[in-house]
Structure formats: C-alpha cells, structure tokens
Amino acid sequence: MAFRPRDTGLRETVSYLTAQGFVPVLERLRLSRPAGETGEPALPLSTPAPEALSSVQAFLQSNFSPLTGCLPNREELDRDLRQGRVLTLEEGGAITGLLHFSLVGNTGEIRHLAVRSDLRGTGRTRPLLDGYLRAIGGVKSVVWTRSDDLAAQTAYQRRGFVPDGRRSVVLCYPEKEGMKP
C-alpha cells in the first residue's frame, strides 16, 4: 500500500489492517531522479536476447522474494527482453548483475536491480545504473527500495536519486490453521 505524507487515510488503513491481524512484512520508500545527464557505463553491459529468458528469470528468482519481489511472469519478462528493458553484467558466461526496468511515457522505473551476493560492494551497481539512464534517454526516473536497505539508497543517491516522500508498506495475513494465502 503506497502513500504520500499527506495521505492520512491510507496510513490509517495500514493501521486498521494491522489491527485486523495483517502483519507488516517490509516498508519501501521511493526515490526519484529528474531528467538529466546519463554517464557512460564503466563495465560492458549486455542486453540479453529472448533466448536468455530462463537464465534471467533464474537470476531474478535467486535475488528477490517471490512474495514481495514483484517478479514478472515468463510472458512479461519475455516481452521486456524483446523490448531491451533488461541490462546485464556477465562474467564467465554467467549473469553477475541485472537491471530490469520499464518506461512509461517520459518516466523510467527501475523494477529490479541486483548484483550477485559475492560481488556486492565491488562497484557493479554504477555501470548498471549508467546503462539504464542511457537506455531511457535520461528522462525522469523512479525506484522503490526497502527503507532499511541503506546500501541501495546510497547507490541510487550517488546517481542523483532523492527520496520523494512516497512510502509503501507490504502487509501479509498470517497463515491460519487450514488456510493458505
């Protein structure tokens, strides 16, 4: 459930649902970046062909929760591959970093950004972000990130993203005996 600071009704809805037994799973905040310069990726990026669908999907599934990661289904991911909306870093024939995005009108949105866990903190996020900004032509961009993921927030802020006041809460109703979500 997403809301802005002035959306008191939506924040009250979160409180109401929590009182009804829903459990907050995570909180996200949105960062925005105005249109502007794009930068040149420091590492070579690939735009995977549709034949890479399985490996791209496996990389996403290994880095994002199926419950809260908003993972695309095969058809959506195939469409995005065909439209060039997935960028990868590859080493030794394997994906080591991936950025999946959408572009609607004059706004780009980062849907997923991940670097293989053993390579995090080694400078691989910046070329992915630079490649993304070039791919969208430097138009305005937004990204949602976990509010407790300071490393991700820092990486985005280094490329000009700033918190814009929007937040969201992901709620889940706990499993009860005999009931599954």
BELTADA-V779523 format. One record per pair of residues at least 6 apart in sequence whose ideal C-beta (glycine too) atoms are under 8 Angstrom apart, sorted by sequence separation. I is the first residue (numbers start at 0). J is the second residue. If there is no record, write none. Layout:
i: (I:I)
j: (J:J)
This chain:
i: (17:62:63:79:88:89:101:102:145:174:2:47:63:87:88:100:101:114:144:1:2:47:71:88:100:132:144:172:0:59:76:87:88:100:101:114:131:171:13:60:87:99:100:114:152:2:59:86:87:98:99:144:0:59:85:86:99:112:0:85:98:99:114:142:85:86:97:98:84:85:97:112:84:97:112:56:59:84:96:84:96:142:95:96:56:79:95:140:146:52:55:94:79:96:109:141:76:95:52:107:143:52:55:107:88:128:132:96:107:128:1:49:52:71:95:96:107:51:58:98:125:129:55:96:97:98:112:120:124:128:49:96:100:107:109:119:48:49:55:98:106:107:108:109:125:47:98:102:105:106:107:108:109:125:100:105:106:107:108:62:88:100:106:51:58:102:46:47:59:88:46:54:55:58:71:88:112:46:47:54:59:45:46:69:70:86:24:25:44:45:55:69:24:44:45:68:44:45:86:43:86:42:63:86:62:63:84:62:83:59:59:62:58:34:41:42:44:44:41:42:41:40:44:40:41:40:38:39:40:38:37:40:38:39:37:38:36:37:37:37:36:35:67:34:34:34:66:33:32:31:32:31:32:31:30:29:30:29:30:29:30:28:29:27:28:27:27:28:26:27:25:26:38:25:26:25:30:32:28:35:30:30:32:33:32:32:31:32:30:31:30:30:31:29:30:28:29:29:29:28:29:28:29:27:28:26:27:26:27:26:27:25:26:25:23:24:23:24:23:24:22:21:22:21:22:21:22:20:17:20:16:13:13:4:3:3:2:3:1:2:1:2:1:0:0:0:0)
j: (23:68:69:85:94:95:107:108:151:180:9:54:70:94:95:107:108:121:151:9:10:55:79:96:108:140:152:180:9:68:85:96:97:109:110:123:140:180:23:70:97:109:110:124:162:13:70:97:98:109:110:155:12:71:97:98:111:124:13:98:111:112:127:155:99:100:111:112:99:100:112:127:100:113:128:73:76:101:113:102:114:160:114:115:76:99:115:160:166:73:76:115:101:118:131:163:99:118:76:131:167:77:80:132:114:154:158:123:134:155:29:77:80:99:123:124:135:80:87:127:154:158:85:126:127:128:142:150:154:158:80:127:131:138:140:150:80:81:87:130:138:139:140:141:157:80:131:135:138:139:140:141:142:158:134:139:140:141:142:97:123:135:141:87:94:138:83:85:97:126:85:93:94:97:110:127:151:86:87:94:99:86:87:110:111:127:66:67:86:87:97:111:67:87:88:111:88:89:130:88:131:88:111:134:111:113:134:113:134:111:113:116:113:105:122:123:126:127:125:126:126:126:130:127:129:129:128:129:130:129:129:133:132:133:132:133:132:133:136:137:137:137:169:137:138:139:171:139:139:139:140:140:141:141:141:141:142:142:143:143:144:143:144:143:144:144:145:146:145:146:145:146:158:146:147:147:152:155:152:159:155:156:158:159:159:160:160:161:160:161:161:162:163:162:163:162:163:164:165:165:166:166:167:166:167:166:167:167:168:168:169:168:169:169:168:169:169:170:170:171:170:170:171:171:172:172:173:172:170:173:170:168:170:164:164:165:165:166:165:166:166:167:167:167:168:169:170)
